[in-house]
Amino acid sequence: MGIFDALWIIGLLIYQIGIYIPRVRAYKVKKRVTLVALPGDIFLELSTWVFWQLAPFFYIFGELLSFADYNLPNWASWIGVLIFGASIWLYGRAYADLGTNWSARMEILTEQSLVTNGVYAYIRHPVYAAMFLWAIAQPLLLHNWIAGFGLLALFTPLYLTRMPREEKMLTEHFGEAYQSYMQKTNRLTPFPRR
């Protein structure tokens, strides 16, 4: 195991133990107002998870995926470390800013409010942005076509199929407030809208 493999594992542990698990524990199931899910969502979510968190372990700790290895210069991997760090920070910030509005599903809960403060003042969907940063960093850290690029290959269609439905759900629930928010923010980048 090399330094970049180890940094990936450390990053995953920070995400799981420091960000995700505490949020899941704090999540209180409330009455749902809306749940938007299609049968294909579960397949894409599970496939994305496999290439996000499982395939990298086969690469790091075994030879099963070694046929798909490639080499990168160290400077490229250090850029990956920076992008990876930005992803972990953005996950933490986005989950904290969501507070009790966080949900692992694409749903509206009773008493849910529209979050437009913190990182949400700059990026409309920072959790998706964090995942894209992770998906860009992963092939720079894990030099394997499957363990590295698999996440990007599967998360992209998940994002493209969920995003229109999610924004429709939020617009229907929050109405003009969400439409106004959409005019002020970009989906994935903090750059001001023109």
Phi, psi and omega per residue, in radians:
M1 nan 2.253 3.130
G2 -1.614 3.080 -3.100
I3 -1.077 -0.660 -3.097
F4 -1.280 -0.571 3.010
D5 -1.095 -0.794 -3.131
A6 -1.105 -0.715 3.119
L7 -1.132 -0.627 3.081
W8 -1.104 -0.784 3.130
I9 -1.084 -0.769 3.110
I10 -1.055 -0.767 3.113
G11 -1.073 -0.735 3.116
L12 -1.104 -0.725 3.116
L13 -1.128 -0.724 3.085
I14 -1.043 -0.793 3.133
Y15 -1.078 -0.907 -3.053
Q16 -1.148 -0.912 -3.019
I17 -1.405 -0.673 -3.048
G18 -1.605 -0.383 -3.033
I19 -2.103 -1.016 -2.977
Y20 -1.297 -0.933 -3.071
I21 -1.044 -0.776 3.074
P22 -1.044 -0.621 3.137
R23 -1.197 -0.719 3.113
V24 -1.108 -0.730 3.130
R25 -1.128 -0.603 -3.122
A26 -1.406 -0.281 -3.093
Y27 -1.161 2.132 3.100
K28 -1.883 2.127 3.126
V29 -1.181 2.064 3.102
K30 -1.918 3.011 3.077
K31 -1.146 2.277 3.116
R32 -1.370 2.411 2.976
V33 -1.606 -0.751 -3.090
T34 -2.522 2.391 2.970
L35 -2.268 2.129 -3.114
V36 -1.990 1.850 -3.141
A37 -2.549 2.497 3.059
L38 -2.026 2.735 3.137
P39 -0.950 -0.644 -3.134
G40 -1.216 -0.318 -3.139
D41 -1.045 -0.772 -3.098
I42 -1.092 -0.744 3.109
F43 -1.056 -0.841 -3.129
L44 -1.155 -0.687 3.116
E45 -1.119 -0.796 -3.141
L46 -1.149 -0.769 3.121
S47 -1.077 -0.740 3.110
T48 -1.082 -0.777 3.130
W49 -1.056 -0.728 -3.141
V50 -1.006 -0.790 -3.103
F51 -1.467 -0.210 3.068
W52 -1.473 -0.802 -2.967
Q53 -2.140 -0.339 -3.090
L54 -1.727 -0.911 -3.131
A55 -0.953 -0.676 3.101
P56 -1.017 -0.580 3.115
F57 -1.216 -0.629 3.050
F58 -1.103 -0.639 3.102
Y59 -1.225 -0.836 -3.045
I60 -1.231 -0.731 -2.989
F61 -1.869 0.114 -3.130
G62 -2.580 -3.121 -3.131
E63 -1.871 -0.023 -3.038
L64 -0.966 -0.665 -3.085
L65 -1.800 0.149 -3.033
S66 -1.092 -0.398 3.118
F67 -1.120 -0.318 -3.089
A68 -1.846 0.292 3.136
D69 -1.238 2.674 3.005
Y70 -2.512 2.929 -3.137
N71 -1.945 2.536 3.029
L72 -2.334 2.643 3.036
P73 -1.201 2.661 -3.115
N74 -0.996 -0.631 -3.115
W75 -1.058 -0.611 3.120
A76 -1.176 -0.682 3.119
S77 -1.199 -0.609 3.087
W78 -1.181 -0.585 3.012
I79 -1.101 -0.705 3.068
G80 -1.038 -0.661 3.100
V81 -1.072 -0.763 3.129
L82 -1.105 -0.772 3.128
I83 -1.132 -0.705 3.121
F84 -1.082 -0.781 3.097
G85 -1.066 -0.712 3.101
A86 -1.099 -0.675 3.120
S87 -1.093 -0.836 -3.118
I88 -1.116 -0.742 3.099
W89 -1.057 -0.793 -3.101
L90 -1.135 -0.695 3.049
Y91 -1.001 -0.901 -3.107
G92 -1.030 -0.791 -3.121
R93 -1.148 -0.790 -3.116
A94 -1.104 -0.790 3.138
Y95 -1.122 -0.713 3.121
A96 -1.121 -0.751 -3.136
D97 -1.161 -0.567 3.096
L98 -1.193 -0.586 -3.140
G99 0.978 -2.244 -3.090
T100 -1.312 -0.064 3.086
N101 -1.451 -0.126 -3.103
W102 -1.176 2.466 3.043
S103 -2.620 2.514 3.101
A104 -1.374 -0.204 -3.116
R105 -1.915 2.915 3.057
M106 -1.551 1.547 -3.036
E107 -2.597 2.787 2.999
I108 -1.942 2.249 3.134
L109 -1.847 2.768 3.062
T110 -1.068 2.573 -3.142
E111 1.147 0.255 3.097
Q112 -1.316 2.405 3.120
S113 -1.995 2.788 3.092
L114 -1.428 2.057 -3.116
V115 -1.591 2.082 3.129
T116 -2.289 0.244 3.126
N117 -1.883 3.090 -3.123
G118 1.083 -2.405 -3.127
V119 -1.160 -0.425 3.120
Y120 -1.203 -0.249 3.043
A121 -1.257 -0.310 -3.071
Y122 -1.992 -0.556 -3.089
I123 -2.295 2.223 -3.095
R124 -1.230 -0.602 -3.103
H125 -2.301 1.225 -3.077
P126 -1.163 -0.428 3.100
V127 -1.187 -0.751 3.057
Y128 -1.130 -0.698 3.109
A129 -1.073 -0.713 3.116
A130 -1.095 -0.701 3.125
M131 -1.166 -0.686 3.085
F132 -1.120 -0.698 3.075
L133 -1.059 -0.769 3.115
W134 -1.067 -0.777 -3.111
A135 -1.146 -0.494 3.064
I136 -1.361 -0.672 -3.124
A137 -1.250 -0.614 -3.013
Q138 -0.989 -0.810 3.119
P139 -1.240 -0.278 3.054
L140 -1.419 -0.426 3.126
L141 -1.657 -0.730 -3.097
L142 -1.886 1.823 -2.978
H143 -1.440 1.197 -3.114
N144 -2.616 2.291 -3.067
W145 -1.055 -0.584 -3.095
I146 -1.480 -0.981 -3.124
A147 -1.197 -0.496 -3.131
G148 -1.446 -0.996 -3.017
F149 -1.589 -0.219 -3.117
G150 -0.994 -0.695 -3.138
L151 -1.081 -0.835 -3.139
L152 -1.091 -0.702 -3.120
A153 -1.132 -0.561 -3.113
L154 -1.696 -0.546 3.132
F155 -1.231 -0.594 -3.114
T156 -1.013 -0.876 3.094
P157 -1.152 -0.555 3.071
L158 -1.067 -0.831 3.118
Y159 -1.069 -0.825 -3.074
L160 -1.134 -0.517 3.127
T161 -1.521 -0.531 -3.116
R162 -1.471 -0.667 -2.991
M163 -0.981 -0.858 -3.142
P164 -1.047 -0.695 3.137
R165 -1.213 -0.661 3.137
E166 -1.161 -0.775 3.138
E167 -1.184 -0.590 3.069
K168 -1.124 -0.767 3.127
M169 -1.074 -0.792 -3.130
L170 -1.171 -0.664 3.107
T171 -1.145 -0.738 3.126
E172 -1.123 -0.639 -3.094
H173 -1.400 -0.802 -3.046
F174 -1.701 -0.173 3.040
G175 1.052 -2.293 -3.058
E176 -1.075 -0.552 3.129
A177 -1.072 -0.737 3.135
Y178 -1.267 -0.660 3.098
Q179 -1.078 -0.712 3.091
S180 -1.126 -0.736 3.103
Y181 -1.072 -0.703 3.117
M182 -1.085 -0.573 3.140
Q183 -1.239 -0.405 -3.062
K184 -1.672 -0.307 -3.028
T185 -2.283 2.697 2.985
N186 -1.615 2.776 -3.134
R187 -1.102 -0.850 -2.946
L188 -2.141 -0.187 -3.081
T189 -2.150 2.653 -3.135
P190 -1.473 0.032 -3.095
F191 -1.167 2.433 -3.114
P192 -1.076 2.541 3.074
R193 -1.322 2.573 3.117
R194 -1.714 nan nan
